[in-house]
Amino acid sequence: MRDNIAAGNWKMNTTIAEGTALAAGLRKTHPKSCDKVILCVPYTHLSAVATELDGQGMISLAAQNLSSEESGAYTGEISARMLADTGAEYVLVGHSERRTLFNEDSSILSKKIDQALSHGLKVIYCLGEPLDIREANQHNAHVKAQLQDDLFHLSADQMQQVIVAYEPIWAIGTGKTATPDQAQEIHAYIRSIIQDKYDPNTASQTSILYGGSVKPANAKELFAKPDVDGGLVGGASLKVDSFSAICESFGS
Ligand code: PEP
């Protein structure tokens, strides 16, 4: 069956020393109830955190972004090949902050996904609707279009390398969380769309994480839902205590 996953997105926070200390603290906690912990760290921290994690245990490393291009004259960009060389195993693609603040649309996102997979990086693919779309009850159509435009050029085999993270934009960093029932409803819908495009096996193997103000106080209820396979956590992933509590929020 699919993995239960807690992924922490540090965004543009921490120095290398602070990030390495956070990773070291998490490494000592040995969460028992979750299958996989992923730390999505700033580019500058990747090698140091990889050394700290030492390729052992259940904690994996992710980058938060990558270039849509292979190599060459793209000053300031970081390629998939460079990321794979640091020890990163995953990369975030499609986070709403990249879509809205950096104008990343499906033509860019689909190229980023292809770059990642072609260099052996697994993808944490984020999608989700803004508040006006939710209020107009158009959220299912919105996420379906995102899947079709960004992701569904992949083969079923390639989909095995993808984790999906549903993150309603109105819940990211706002303190507002989707209710467990709202999360379950749209996660089940996303899984059904994956099944329609691919097959039941691909759909049931795909981990679908919820993101948007996940905290120790709400993680257990969210993760108890059958189609919520864990969380992508921003603010609450920046402290060992809160993130390790979230990592222990699976099961009864
Ligand atoms: C995120 O950045 O993906 C996120 C969900 O942030 P927060 O948990 O702070 O809402």
Boltz pocket constraint, residues with backbone or C-beta under 6 A from the ligand:
constraints:
  - pocket:
      binder: B
      contacts: [[A, 9], [A, 11], [A, 167], [A, 171], [A, 172], [A, 173], [A, 174], [A, 175], [A, 211], [A, 212], [A, 213], [A, 214], [A, 232], [A, 233], [A, 234], [A, 235], [A, 236]]
      max_distance: 6.0
